[in-house]
Amino acid sequence: MHWEEAVAMIDWGLVEEAITNWANAKSRDGVSVIWADQNLPEQAYPYITLKRNSVIIDSLIPETAWTFDPLAPNGEQITITHSESAKFTLSIKASTDEANGSNDPNCDAIAILSNLVGSLRTQAAKTILCAANLVVVENHAINDLSLVVSAERISRANVDIVFRTTSIVTEKETYIETVRVKSKDGCAIDGIDVTVGN
């Protein structure tokens, strides 16, 4: 029996695209959305920073599906797909300065994140996230991280949101068309010809 190399897959590009689309769609006008650790120049206020943390594959027993294609190339006739639940934490930080509302409770960093987290209950947000098979498990408290820089109050806040998605592992197996049984002396046994299929 021949097995092709297994391929594990969470499409993180699709996940990040869906999260970016949600954050852009549900943030107030003028708020930029960026991913952390991208080596980008300093952003103008106000802005939101996204960072993916702590991925956990949390299924003890994966759901397994088998498909058979007799016309596929040798070694690829049988596809075995294992699906497992995966959770990860998205850390979101908002920042703004006095010129952009850091002293206004309706425009400061806590307000930016409150509106964003609140939008997760809307069908529009669920539809955007569903494009990447994402659902919200829980969101944690919004933390005020404001500070004063050169006599100016910089409003900062962060929140962690736990998402669930699916980890898919796919592997290929060769189709065993015929099994011929021989006796101990190496001679074929008449009448035994086992064909293995789907």
C-alpha positions, 0 to 999 in steps of 0.5 A: 500500500502506497501513501502520499505525503499528508497535507495539513491545511488551515488557509491562514491567508483566507482567515486573515483576509476575512478578519481584515475585511470585517475590521475594515467594514465595522470600524469607524471612518478613518481608522486604519487596519494593519497586521502586527509585525509587518515591518511597516512605517509608523501609522497615522492615528487612529489605527487598529493592529491585529495579531494572531496568537495561540493556535490550538487543534482541540479535537481528540477524534477527527472527523474522517471522510474517504472518497474514491476516484478510479480515474485518478493517477496511480497513488491518488485514487483514494483521498482521505480527509481528516477534519479537526476543530481549531481555535486561535486567539486574535489580539486587537489593539486600537490607538488614537491621539488627541487630534483624533478623539483620544479625549472623547469617550465616543471616539477613543480607543475603547470606543473603537474596540467596543464598536468592533466587538459589538459588530460581531453579533450582526449578520453582516459580520458573521457573513464576512467571517463565514467566508473563512469558516470562522465563528466567534467562541468568546471575547475577553474584556477590553483593557485600557492601555492609555498613556501620556506622551510629551504631555499628550494623551494617547488612547490605547486599548486592547481586546482578545477574541477567540475564533474557531475554524477547521484544520483539514489534513488530506492524504492520498492512497493507492487503489488496490485493484487486485490481490492474488493469493499464493500458497506457501510454495509460491503457487497461485491458489485457483479460484481466489482473486480478490478485487478491492474497491469502494 
